[in-house]
Structures are given as structure tokens and as C-alpha cells.
């Protein structure tokens, strides 16, 4: 059992960048406005049976129309950065060709609104809303998508490349590849391990090509990064190390190695040889993927515990993924994911801040010259709205406790020498939680989906105090 991490008073210093994060499809709504084309998440969410309750992002938090109000909210909370994503189908409705001026203008206003309030823009180019037209041509199983992505990156870089502080190419390519094409839990909902591994490579290639394209057009010396949901894998028993090697390979090293070392892990290629021959990796691709990055973005929520299944009894697969008929782990059929000890969030994800400390320290040891940023951390809980006398209140003590413990973990990692530059809490507001629709609330601000009113939860006020004082509140 880990130390409880419930510290207060720890000082993060002046330079640490405290912010919060969202993503386009999860908050914007206005899916058919100003020339936006359809994305794979429009298609997926409108397909019966894919998303809880038939929820879609059609309206979401209506952020597209409430951007000024949301900017004012960020300012009131004292955010120093805002991590948002750009919807590719607003910029290029079919994924290639002419830029759509209205789409560029929206993000132009957002970035100017942030700068006017002293908030640093952290822009993610791809948080899962692939133009549907590109999916119809093969999506991430096609290498053409990587080259289309570089074109899109160039268009956005030309427009915003004088004002964005941090560019992130992709958000969690693990999810795009394995949940999108392997398990079927995310758009486009395919269940084919070979497709998932092809998607891994084309996402890696897209990252490299986009960094190269952005570097050519930006003018303000920003930082370039990628955001990964690296898995913190705990081994169990005598076969735990073997199982952990496989899962760390598929989840972590298959992204980190090409991007930061210019190689694919040989053991992962061997483990998956029966699934794919990796012929989608062409000569020269690894050099293209291996672009210098200034920052690794870390999304952290929880941990997994693994061992090899001994073939007897029912295989345990408590990896937290909805079973849509495929697998998120091609070539790792023999791995068991054990039920984690609690406590849990409303997602059923175990709460373990030691995983964040371990992950940050491990990354720092592997890549000592690359600074880190927590680009997502936060929790869904079943919030209750109560009458506070002068209006509705959400006393989300569990979320405050979750954040306190994870900020403590981050601080401990820093005390151990990790160069951690900032922390973007997921999420600024309740939003469309992918396959779970609006049933899971991650916000530090509540969204009333009837009135679309924003109500800062107690966690938002707690976070505002942390930002103001630089210390974890008592
Ligand atoms: C991340 N999984 O998603 C995303 O970057 C956010 O958009 C999302 O809202 C947040 O975490 C909370 O879920 C994930 O199944 C979705 O392992 C699913 C998984 C991991 C991350």
C-alpha cells in the first residue's frame, strides 16, 4: 500500500504552469456550422449502440457559441494555460484541400482571447475527430492520412504559429489506434489487430511529419510535443515481468522508441508477428518520426496489474475497456489484467497517485533531456448539486482529494529531479466522455446540460487557490 499522498503546503514555485484541458469534440457542439465537415466521432456517436444513451457531440457544452463566457471563466479561476484541441474538419471539412476560413477564424479568436487574459495557449492538433472523408479512404490504416495530417498542421501553423506556446501533435495515439481500430470502443469502431498496428505506425509518422511541417512555418519559438497515455504496469507473480514487458511494449515503447530513439522495439515486432508483418514501415519512416521534441505530454489516470494467463479457469481482463468484440492488445492475448484494489473513480479506474510519481521518474530516467508536462489528470465522480442558498453548489470533496494526491505525487517526482513544467487538469468542464456520453463528469466546472449553465465546483475553487498561492491548499 502506497503512502497516502495527502500533503498540503507543497510549493510549486513561480514558473510551474497550472492550467486545464478540454478537447474539441467533447465541448464544442456546432457540428454542422461554419463549414465544419463530419468527423468519425459524428458518425460513431450517431450509430446506435456505440455511445451510452445514444449521446452525441451535436451540442455538447456549446462551447463554440460560448467561447467568450468560457474564456472569462478561465480567467476567474486564474488559469495560466489552457490546453484545447483543434477540430481538423473545421479547418479542412474533407481532410484535404483548401482551408475553411471560418474554422481558422474560430481558433484565431480563441487564441487571441487567451492571450488577452494572460493565458498560454497549448494547442493539440488531433484529439480524435478525424474528417470522415479520410476515414472513408482508410483512415489511420492508410499512410496517406499521415501526409494529409502534415498538410493540415502546416495550415494551422501558418495561421496560429505566431501565438501558440506549446504545440501537441496527437493526443493519446494509443486510444486512436487500439480503441479505434482494435477494440472497437472508439471511432471508427473497427476490431482488427492488424489495422490497429498499422494505425500505430501511421500515427507515429503523422506526428513526425507534423513536427517537421510546423517547424517550417511557426515564428514565435514554441515548444513541440506529443501527448501519450503511457501505461503504468504493475507485474503480478512469477509471470508478471513477461506480461508487463508485452503491455509496456504495445502501450508505451511502440510510441516512445520511434519518436525519441528512431527505432521500433524488436520484441513488440516479434510478439505481433502473427498479427502483422509490419510492411507498412517504409524505408526512411523512422527518420521522419524521430523529430526532436521539446516536451513529452503525460496523461495519467490510473494503473494496471498484469500476469500471464495460465490457461486454466476464466481469463481475467479487468483492463477497464468496454468490450466491443475486439482487442485493445493485439499479440498479447495471453496477458491477464487483474482487478485492481480500490478506491475507484466513477469510471471504475483505481486511484493510485504513486503511479504518477513512478511514471514521471521513469520517463525522466529514460529521457533525461526531455522536460515533461502533465497534459491530463483528473477524475469522474458522481457529483451532486446542492442548493447553496445563493445558487447551486457542487461539494466534490472526492475530486479535491484526487487532485491533492496527484499534485502531491507530481511534487514528489519533482523533488526527485524530474523536470516537470506544468499540469493541465482534465477537465475544465464536464463534457462528452466518448463512449460514456454525458454520464461521466470530469469537470472542475459543472455543466448543466439542460441550461448549459457553468457552475464552478468546489474543486475549481480549490484549484484557483493552488494557482494563486503556488501551494497545495491545506
Ligand atoms: C483521455 N482508456 O481518454 C482523453 O484524452 C480525454 O479526452 C478523456 O476525456 C479522458 O482521458 C478521460 O477518459 C481516455 O480506455 C479514454 O484507457 C479512454 C482510455 C484512456 C484515456
Boltz pocket constraint, residues with backbone or C-beta under 6 A from the ligand:
constraints:
  - pocket:
      binder: B
      contacts: [[A, 23], [A, 26], [A, 171], [A, 172], [A, 175], [A, 229], [A, 299], [A, 319], [A, 320], [A, 321], [A, 376], [A, 426], [A, 432], [A, 433], [A, 434], [A, 442]]
      max_distance: 6.0
